[in-house]
Amino acid sequence: DGVPLPDATVRVLRTESAATTDFLGAFTLTSLPVGVPLTVDVRLGGYASQQLAVTILASGDVPAIEATLVRRGEAVRLPAAELGGRADGNEGAMVMLPVDGLVHADGTPATGPVDVQITPVDVTDAMEVGGFPGPFAGVTPEGPAELIVSYGTAEYVFSQGGEELDLAPGMSAVIEIPVYVGRNLDGTEVALGDERPLWSFNEQSAQWVMEAMGTVVVAEASPTGFALRGEVTHFSWWNIDVAPSPAFPNPIPVSPPDDPNDPDDTPEPCENPEGWCASGGATGINADLCAAGMRGICTDMGFPPPPPPDPNSDPDGNPEPP
């Protein structure tokens, strides 16, 4: 909601650099190494964690770092971890835990009551999408993905007595992530039974990693009526993403200014209801986000080009009379 967050802990992983935010949410990090990728970890009780990838290009040339945190979902208690069970979050998010599926950090089985917090993030919401962890880029089995386009993401956290738990080796859980974007890159509607890649977030490197495939299922509480169901082998942030190719096509043209010499006469924003906003940040299929200039420019993101004009039709595309 844009309110500054004091008392958040900010650390640069694998270094000694750390800070705490002041009442304005501001912080300063010092003694940062130069020329190497860094991961900035931001945490505050009651909020989902955030990790950002940063590189200091020259000594003293420190970029401004801005992090947005989203409140974690309300805790749901499972009475006996060893028996497994289902926990439901907001907007159709869900997790199904297997029997004897949880372990502590030392590998011992977790038994007794455990708390589950599921935090979905609506990637079409201009404010909420700021809590999307890391960049909109990732790694596929074939190599780096310069851009990933999200349909929705959610964080899954199991804890007991303040300690986070994870799945036991060899175990898998079923999760469902709300689908917030109802159209695909080609303009077709998301449909029951569609398959999409599932990506997990590596907090150490602040990278998304494609790990599995999921299937679109009905989810009545989801804004689109759909969720993506898949099996996962660990708990973290999970994301429904596609990696378009090419990653950054040419932008759809905007209407030119009437008077190029008038600095106040600017191009009209593009109106592309099937387009995606994409430029170094959030992605979403809502044209109003593009028009508002939230994060970037409207692009066709690989849409097929329009068919050539029919030589037997008039300028409006209507067939010429015989």
N, C-alpha and C positions, 0 to 999 in steps of 0.2 A: 504493500500500500504506500510505499515511498517514505515511511517514517524511519528516521535514523535509529540504529540499534546500538546502544552502548553495551559495554562489557562482553562483546564477542571476542573470542580468541582467534588471532590470526597468526599462523605459523607458515614458514617456508620449509617444506619437508626436506629432510636430509641436510639441514643446516641448523645453526643455533639461533637464527633470526626469528623473532616472535614479537607480538605486540597485542595490546588490548584496546578495543575501540573506546573513544571518549563519548561524552554525552551527545555529540553530533554524529557519531558513527565513524569518525575519522581515526586513522591510525598511520603510523610511520614505521617502515621496516628499514633496518640498517645492515651494513656488512654483508651485502648480497654479492655472490660471485657473478662475474661478468662472462657473457658469451656462452652460457650453458642453459638448457631448458630448466625452468624451475616450476614447482607446483606450490601454489599458495592455497593453504587449507584454512577455511573459515568455519567456525563452529560457535553455536550458542544454544544453551538448553532450551528445549521445546521447538527447535527449528531443524529442518533438514540441513545437512552439511553442504558446503559448496567448495568446489576446488576449481582453481583457475590456472591455466598455463601461461607463464610469463618468461621472457628472456630479456636480460639487461644487455643492450647492445654495446654500450660504452660506459666506462666508469663515470658515475655521476649522472648519467642519462637514465633516470629511473622513471618508468611509465606510471601514470596514474592507474590505480587498480580500483575497480568498483565491483562489489559483490552484492547480490540480492539473495536474501534468505526467505524461504517459505515455511510457514508453520507446519510442523509434522501433524499427521492425522491423529485423531483421538485414539488412545490405546484400547485395544480389544484383548481381553484376557482369555487364553486357552487354559482350562483347569489342569491339564496333565500333558506336558510336552511329549511324553513317551507314547501317548495314545494318538498323537497327531490331531488333525481337525482342520476346520475351515474358518477363515477370518475374512470379513468383508469390510472394505473401506468405502470412501465416498465415490460417487459417480460410476459405479460398476467395477471398481478395482477389487481384486480378490486374490487370496492365496490359499492353497490346499496343502497342508503339511503332512508328510507321511509318518507312519508309526516309527518310533525310535529315530526320528530324522534330525534332531538337533544335538549339537555338541558345544561345549565351552571352548575357549581359546586354547586350553591345554589338551583338547581332544577327548575329554571325559564326557559321557552322555549327559544331556540335560534332562532332568525329570522334574515333575511338579509344575506349578502354574508358571506361565510365561506370558509376557505382553507382546502384542503385535501392533505395529504402527505402519500404516500404508498411506503414502502421501502422493496422490496423483497431481500432475501439473498440466493445466490446460494450455497447450502451445498456441492456441488461437487468441488467448487473452493477453492484451498488451502489457498489463502489469504482472500477471502471474508468470508469464514466460521468462521473466528475468531470473526466476529461480531455477531455470534449466541449468543443470550442472555442466561445466566445461564448455568447449566450443561445439559448434555444429559441424564437426568433422570427426573422422574416426579411422579405424583400421579394419579392413576386411581380410579374409584368407588370401586374397589376391594382392593385397597391398594397401597403401593409404587411400582413404576417401576424402577428397578435398572438401566435399560438402555432403552432409546428410540432412535429409528433410524428414522432420518428425511428424507422426500422426498423434503422438501422446507419449508421456513418460510417467513413471511412478517409482518411488523409493519404498523398499520393503525392509523393515527392521524388526528383528526378534530380540527381546532382552529379558533378563532375569536378574533382579537385584542390582540394576544399573549396568550390568555387563551385557554387551551385545553377543548374540549367539549366531551360529551359522549352520548350514547343512552338514551333516556327517559325510565323510568321504564315501563316494559311491551312491549317495542318495540324491533324489531329485524331488522338486516340488512343482506344483502347477500354479501358475500365476495368470491373472487376467489384467490387462492394462486398458483403460478406457480409450476408445478411438474418438478423438476430438475433431479430426478432419474427415469430412464425409466424401471427398473426391480425391481421385488419384492424379498423378502428374499429367496423365493424358486426358483428363477431364471426365473420365468415367466415374461412376459412383462406386464407393466401397460396397462390397457385397458379401453376404454370408458365404463362408468357405474360402474366401481369398486367403492367400498366404503372404506373409510379410516377414522380413528379417527382424530378429530380436537382438538388441545390442545391450551389453552391460557396461557400466562406467567403472573404469580403473581409477581409484582415488589417488594412487601413488603417481600416476603419470598424467592425470586429468585428461584421459582419452576414452572415447567410446570404442568398444570392441565388438564386432559382429560375432555372435556365438551360436545362434540357433535360428530356427524358423518357427513362426507361430501361425495360428489359424484364426480367422475372424469368426466370432461367435456372437450370438444374441446376448445383449446385456441391457436390460430394461432401464437401469439407472444411468446408463451412459448418455451423454447429450445427443449422440448420433444413433443410439440404440444398439451399438456394437462395441465389443472389446476384442483384443487380441489375446488368445490363450496359447500358452507355451509351457514347456518344461525347462526348469533352470536348476543348476547344480550349486548355486551359491546365492546369497541375498545381497543386494546392492540396489542402486538405481538400475532400472531396466527401461528400454526405450524401443518404440516401434519406429523404424526408420527405413528409408530407401536412399541409396546413393546414386543420384542421377548422373548421367554422362552425356554430354560434357557437364561439368559441375557448374560452370558460370557461362551460360549462353549469352548472346547479345540481348540487351534489354529491349522490350517492346517500345517502339517510339512513342514519345509524348507529342501532343499537338504543339507546334512551334509558336513562339510569341508573335503577336500581330505586328509589333514594332521592335525589331532586334536592337535598336538603339536606345530603347526605353528600359532603364534598369529595373523599373517597377513592373514591367510587363513580362511575366515569367511563363514558362510552358505550363499547360494544364496537366494535372496529375493523370497518369494513365488509369483507365477504367477497364479492368480485366478480371471478371468474376472467376475465371478459371486459373488465374495466375498465382504465382507464389512470391512472397517477399523473401529475398535472400541477399544478404550482403554482410558478412562478418558477424552474424548474430542470429536472431530468431528467424524461424521460418513458419509460415502459416498460409493457408489457402484463402483466407478472408481478404477480399479486395479492399475493404475499408482500412485494413491495417496498412496496405500498400499506399493507398491514397493519403493516409495520414503521415506517411514518411516515417513509420515507427522505427524500422531498422534498416531499410534499404530501398531497393528499386524493384519495380515489377519486371518479371522476366517470364519468358515462355517455358523455361525449364524443360526443353526438349519436346514441346508440343509439335505434332506434325504440321508442316507448312500448309497454308490454305491451297486448295486446288487451283490450277491456272484457270483464267476466265474462258468460258465457252465462246468460241468465235461465232456461234449461231445465236447468241443472246444479246440483249441490249445492255447498256451500262449498269442497270440494276440487277442483272442476272436473270431476267425473265426471257423465256424463249421468244425469238422473233417469229412473227406470224408467217406461215408459209406463203 
